[in-house]
Each structure stands twice: as structure tokens, then as C-alpha cells.
């Protein structure tokens, strides 16, 4: 190693001597020859000491002259356009060809003109002309972009105008406010519907293809001239403005997070609707179109191609995501759930489209942010569902429903639950990691429902879904609240009628929707049984006094007419029956059974128990009155009369 270092130092010293003393080429060669004879290590110094050589002196001037001629031609073409305000690409097609050819020729001269043996003044002149050409090309590039760029036409939204609009639960009202009872079938109009995202690919050409080719030709010359950053900046400025205008036309506006979180729900709901429609069009049309245009304008220019799209489009997508993040942070109330789920679904459905467009390495932060906002909206949906649970439990309205009909809370909760099923796929995802046990309290003692779902499904060896468990909790909370509200009635029979009506409403809503498949036949059987129990208890309680008048107790001994019973006692019994029957009918004249089938079944249940008992009683004791005075005063009603009165029950206006 030491010998090698020494050799290098010796050679370096010899080279320095040769360069210092050598006056001409012959002197240098003589000196090298002398040193080589002294030591063969100097034999290759001839190559080591050679300076870079240009062409022979005889040809240098010819080459410089030729380059000068080419420079003159290019300069004449380029500088002539400096004073011409007309755009090159607005003139004859040959004008652009000639100009680009001049720029190409000028750029091809820059290498030779940079050689040590070249003319420095000519190089400076070429640099100046190239700078002039680059500035003109940047100007042409900018004007061509501006004149050929237009925001997306609102016709892209025409498909949205034909879709029914979703709206929040109960029109954004307080979840505990009264619900109109004007119709049994109109509740659905107050609950938001799930709308699938339209799946379409409509990437279009925002700039004519021939102009895109021209832009690419210009961009290549600008980049080769060393103005790549300026080229990107011009492109981004123009197209970013167009993109922002397109999104504005689609209804997307910049709103600060604090403003979003302070907005009234009705106003925010409209903003969310616009956001959803705008994001669909942006992800399916606008962003892919911009990506395609960007790739075509900068084809063959990889750094510019990779950098330009993220720079112009990232801010727009971040604007969408910022709105989603702001909505995820608003105060959670039940009426907001469905809009939050709509936002979650649209991002989930469009995530692959967004990732495909924003696929470059520079867009990694964007892709990450999409996942973050999706998670925040999911958490907001779960939290809002919990608020719905609390709202059911805390509903403390103290005014009994007239006639024992449907409580507004029952109608609201069941319609709310029914439309949760429209989001079943999404809710299964959101509830999967938050799975709960089947409820063991609240409505269990009164209704005996907590084990129903697991019992019915375990017999079928089916997996109980997270959504089914969640819905079961909601219904049990509702049933517990209804049980508490039934105690507001002073009349026990009306309390039973109230429970019968409301549990039957719950059953019907389950039976008539996809909830039936979710909760299962066992759930329906048990709840139907509970309705029958309430009906039977109602008949027994409401008609207890009437039925007691038709007993033989006090009139017979060992099944025979008591010898000591007078006609007066029998007359009193019939008088008591008439009075009790009339009071029962009067009391129940305001009772309501909204469901026609249930109403008819309840009438039949009363008639089947009342009329045979009355007919039998009259058969046993009626003859004692017929032989007396004014028998019609006591035998006031025939069995048919009773039936007619019963048939008129429960028809009070709802």
C-alpha cells in the first residue's frame, strides 16, 4: 500500500513538471520520453497529461460558423415572434411547426456551444434567445389552457335531479315531539331512505385532443429549456381554478369547521345532500378527468406528470374530507344518523375510485386522510345510535294518549328501526367490533322477550347478527318505556288496551318489513302471544262488573234456584247488569283500536264471552220476570242488542 502511494506521488510530481515546463507539444513529448527512459512508470504519462482537445484548429472555425448560421436562423424565427402579439397556435398550423423546430434546433446547439473550444459570446446569445423562447412558450401554454378550459357542465348532475332526496328522521324535529296520527300509513314519509350511489364512468375530454397534443409539445420544450417548475405552476393555476369552479357548480362550497358545527340541522342537512352529490360526480367524473388530462399533457415528462395532479387536486379532495370531518364532530342527535350513514357509505363506496385516481406516492397522505374521515364518520354513527337509545329511555312525556292508541314514541322508534335495516350492511360493519349481549333487563319481566331472539336462532343454528342484537335492545328500551307510560292511565283496562295497541304496532312493523327475517319467527310468535295476553286481560278487566252480574252466585244453592230468592233479587240482578253494561259501553266508547283486524278480533273476543253468558242467564231467570209487571224494564236487551253495541266499540276517531 505504501509503495502504491509513493508511485502515485511520483507520477503526480512528474505530471506537474511536464505541464509547467512544456511550451509546446513537441517539448512535452520529449520530456515524457526522457522520464520514461529514467523509469518505466512514466511510460503512460502521455495519456495522463493530455488536456481535452477540440477539433483540429482548421475545422473549429468551420464548426463555429455553421453553429452561428443555425443560431441565426433560430433566433430570427424566435425573436420575430417577440414583437408579434398574435398567438402562434392561433395562426397557420405551419407557424407552430416552424417555431417548435427553431426551438428544437436552438436546444440542440446548447451542448456544442457549451464546449470549451466554442464561442462564449455565441453561447450567451443562445441562452438569451432560449430564455425568450421559453417565456413565449409558457405564455402560449397558459393562454391555450385558459381558452380551452371550462368548468364541468351542470348537466352531469341531471341524474341526481331525478333521484328522490333523502331527508332526516322526522324532518329534523325533536325525536320526542308528537307525531301526527292522521293516517296509519303515512309515517314512512318522515324517515330518510337509503339511496344507492349511481355507478357510472363518464370521464370526458375537457380539452380537445388536438389541443392536448399541442400542450404536450409545448410542455416538452419548456421543460427541456429548464423551466419545468414554471410549466407545472401555470398548469396547476389554470386547472385548479377550473376544478374549483366545477365543484362550486356542483354545490360544493368551502365552509369552516366551526361554522358547520354551529349550523341549524335543516341547513346542514341541505349542505350534506349537496356534498354527497358533488362527491359522487367529483370521484367518478371530475377527478378522473383531471388525472387523464394531466397524464396526457405531461406524457413523457415523468416528474411533471407525477407532481402536477396531486398539486392541483389534493386541495379539492381535502375540502370534501374536511366537511366530512366537521359533520362527524357535530352534536349527536337521533335525527342526524341517516345523513351520517349516507356520508359514510358514499366515502366507503367511492374509496377505491379515489385511491385509483390519487395513486401516486405524493398522494399517500390523501389516501390516509380518506381512511381517517371514514373512521370518524363511523364513530359518529355509532355514537348517534347510542344517543337514540338514550332518547328512547329518557322520553318522559306524561300525557296519556287519548283512547289508548299508538304512542308517538312507538311510531317514531319503529319507523326509525325499520329504516335502519336499509343500512344493514353498513351497520353490521360499524357494530361488528362493538357487539353487545342480548338484554337481560328492562322489558324482561313484563314482556319476557330478552331471550327470544337467541332461543329462536339457536334452534336454527343461525348466527345472530350484531344489528339484530342492537335492534332488540332498541325494542326492549321502547317496551320498557311503554310499560311505564301505561301506568299513567287511571283506568287499568285502558292501560291494557294501550299496551295491546302499541305492542301490536311493533309486531306489524316487524312483520311488514325486513325486520321479520332479522328477528325471526320466534320473536314474532312470542310478541303475538303477548298481544293476545293483553287482549284477554283487557276483556276480563273492562267487563269484570258486567260478567259478575251474570253469575248464579246469590241466586242458586247447589246449582238450583234458592227457595228464598225473590223476584226482587232477580230484578235487581238484571237492573245491575243493564247499568253495568251501559257504563262499560259508555266508558269504552272513547277507546281506540286503530288496527282494523285487531279491532274486529277484540270485538269477537268480547262478544264470545258476553253473549253466551247473557243468553244462558236470561234462559235461567228470564221466566221469573215475564210473568211479572213490566218485564221489558228488566229484560232491556236481547242478545242481538248486546252484539250490536259491542260492534260499535273502538271506532272513536284516532
QUINOR-V393864 format. One record per backbone hydrogen bond with DSSP energy under -1.0 kcal/mol. CO is the residue of the C=O (numbers start at 1). NH is the residue of the N-H. Records with the same first field share a line. If there is no record, write none. Layout:
CO=NH, NH
This chain:
1=5
2=6
3=7
4=8
5=9
6=10
7=11
8=12
9=13
10=14
11=15
12=16
13=17
14=18
15=19
16=20
17=21
18=22
24=28
25=29
26=30
27=31
28=32
29=33
30=34
31=35
32=36
33=37
34=38
35=39
39=42
40=43
42=45
44=48
45=49
56=59, 60
59=63
60=64
61=65
62=66
63=67
64=68
65=69
66=70
67=71
68=72
69=73
70=74
71=75
72=76
73=77
74=78
75=79
76=80
88=91
92=95
93=97
94=98
95=99
96=100
97=101
98=102
99=103
100=104
101=105
102=106
103=107
104=108
105=109
109=113
111=114
112=115
115=118
119=123
120=124
121=125
122=126
123=127
124=128
125=129
126=130
127=131
128=132
129=133
130=134
131=135
132=136
133=137
134=138
135=139
136=140
137=141
138=142
139=143
140=144
141=145
142=146
143=147
144=148
153=156
154=157
155=158
157=160, 161
160=163
168=171
169=172
170=173
174=177
187=190
188=191
190=170
208=212
209=213
210=214
211=215
212=216
213=217
214=218
215=219
216=220
217=221
218=222
219=223
220=224
221=225
222=227
223=226
227=231
228=232
229=233
230=234
231=235
232=236
233=237
234=238
235=239
236=240
237=241
238=242
239=243
240=244
241=245
242=246
243=247
244=248
245=249
246=250
247=252
248=251
256=260
257=261
264=268
265=269
266=270
267=271
268=272
269=273
270=274
271=275
272=276
273=277
274=278
275=279
276=280
277=281
278=282
279=283
280=284
281=285, 286
282=287
285=289
286=290
287=291
288=292
289=293
290=294
291=295
292=296
293=297
294=298
298=301
301=305
302=306
303=307
304=308
307=311
308=312
309=313
310=314
313=317
314=318
315=319
316=320
317=321
318=322
319=323
320=324
321=325
322=326
323=327
324=328
327=330
333=336
334=337
336=340
337=341
338=342
339=343
340=344
341=345
342=346
343=347
344=348
345=349
346=350
350=354
351=355
352=356
353=357
354=358
357=359
360=363
361=364
363=367
364=368
365=369
366=370
367=371
368=372
369=373
370=374
371=375
372=376
373=377
374=378
375=379
376=380
377=381
378=382
379=383
380=384
381=385
382=386
383=387
384=388
385=389
386=390
387=391
388=392
389=393
390=394
401=404
402=405
403=592
407=411
408=412
409=413
410=414
411=415
412=416
413=417
414=418
415=419
420=423
421=424
423=427
424=428
425=429
426=430
427=431
428=432
431=434
443=447
444=448
449=452
451=455
452=456
453=457
454=458
455=459
457=462
465=469
466=470
467=471
468=472
469=473
470=474
471=475
472=476
473=477
474=478
475=479
476=480
477=481
478=482
479=483
480=484
481=485
482=486
485=488
486=489
491=495
492=496
493=497
494=498
495=499
496=500
497=501
498=502
499=503
500=504
501=505
502=506
503=507
504=508
505=509
506=510
507=511
508=512
510=513, 516
513=516
514=518
515=519
516=520
520=524
521=525
522=526
523=527
524=528
525=529
526=530
527=531
528=532
529=533
530=534
531=535
532=536
533=537
534=538
535=539
536=540
537=541
538=542
539=543
543=547
544=548
545=549
547=550
548=551
552=555, 556
555=562
557=560
560=557
562=565
566=570
567=571
568=572
569=573
570=574
571=575
572=576
573=577
574=578
575=579
576=580
577=581
578=582
579=583
580=584
581=585
582=586
583=587
584=588
588=591
595=599
596=600
597=601
598=602
599=603
600=604
601=605
602=606
603=607
604=608
606=610
607=611
610=614
611=615
612=616
613=617
614=618
615=619
616=620
617=621
618=622
622=625, 626
630=633
631=634, 635
634=636
638=642
639=643
640=644
641=645
642=646
643=647
646=649
650=593
